[in-house]
Amino acid sequence: MPTIKSTYLGNLRTHSEHIQSGTEILTDAPCDNNGKGEKFSPTDLVASALGSCMVTIMGIVAERDGVSLEGLSWEVTKIMQSSPRKIQEIVIDFHWDKPVQDPSMTQKLKNAARTCPVALSLDPAIKQTINFNF
């Protein structure tokens, strides 16, 4: 059974629906690639997925060990290569205003992030620069 159903809307815009939840996503081509840049681009979604996946896996580890990730935030920077046009690097900067004080737990969380399914699925040619500011 499919996970996502998508359609092309014209003008370099797509619509995707997550079948189980009904959640919808629209994408646009970015301004520097003939688009309007009014929505996430497909490569923006890839970069965003990396950060979200890392935090999801960190959350699983944290919940299992009774740790709250409250106050954890992150910023994602996507760097494109021009020829061929593709993602060259994804930089994720994690910030945590109330970090756990246990160094072994901090290391567990970092390891969990680096081994999330998206991180392991991306082509090794895409550099993943992950900064844990905690």
N, C-alpha and C positions, 0 to 999 in steps of 0.2 A: 504494500500500500504506500502511495506517495506520502511524503512529509510536507511538501510545499507545492502549491499550484501557482504558476506565474503566467502573466500575459504581457505582451509588448503594447504600450499605449500610444506609441508614436512620439516623435520629437525627442528621441533618446531617453524616454522614461519607461520604467517597468513597474509593474504591480505584482507583489507576491503575497500570498496568504498562507499562513501556517494552518494546516487543515485541522489539527486537533483543537487549537484554541481560537481560531478565527482572527488572530492578530494579523494586521496588514502592514506591509512595508512598501513604500514607493522609493525608487531610485532615479537619479538623474545623472547624466554624464557631467563631469566637472567642467567648469568654465574654460579651463586650459585644454580641453579635449572636445570642443564643439558643443558643449552642453550648457544648460542654464545654471547648474550648481545650486538648485533650489532645495535639493534633498541630499541625503547620503548618496555617494557614488558606490558602485559595487566594491571598489577597493577600500573605501572608507569602512564598509561593513566588515571586510576581512580584518582590518586593523582593530576595529571596535570589538570584534568577536574574540580576538586574542586577549584583550584586557578583561572582558567579561568572563571568558572561560577561566582565566587565571584566578580571578576572584571567586568564581563559583567553586573551584576545586579547593582553594584556600578556605572557603566557608565550610565545606564538607569536613575538612581536617579540624578546623576550629570548633565546629559544633560537636564533633566526636570527642574532642578533648576539653569541652566546657569553656571555650574561650570566645569572647565577643569580638567581632570585627567592627564594632560600632566606631564611626569616625574615619574608617578607611575610605580613601578616594583615590582616583587615578586620572592621569591625563595621557592621551594617546597622540603621538605625532607620526604621521605616515609620510615617508619620503619616497618619491617616485623616481625611477630611472627613465630617461627619455628615449633611449634606443637600445633594445626594444623597450617599448613602454610597459613597465611592470613595477610592482612594489620592490624597492631596493632595501628598505629598512623600516622597521616599526619600533618606535621608542615608546616605552611605557614608564611613566614616573608615578610610583605609588607614594602616597602621603598618608600618615596615620597619626592623628592627634592624641590618641590614647593607646599607644602600642603596648603589647604584652611585654612584661619585664623579664621573662624567662628566655635566655638565649637559645636553649634547645628548641623551644616552641617557635621562636622566630625563624630558626633554620628550617624547621619542618614546613612552615608556611611558605618560605621562599622556595624550597624544593618542590612543594606541591604546585606552586605557580609555574615553575619552569617545566613541569612535566604534565601540564594540562593537555587534553586531546588536541586543541587547536595548535598549541606550540609544537606538538609532535607531528602534526599533519602538514604544517607549512613546509614548503621547499627549503632545504638548508641554505639555498642561495639568498633567501630573505634574511637579512641580519635582524636579530631580535635583541635590542638593547633594553634591558630591564633594570630600572633604578628603584631600589627599595629605600625610601627616605624615612626609615624608622629603625 
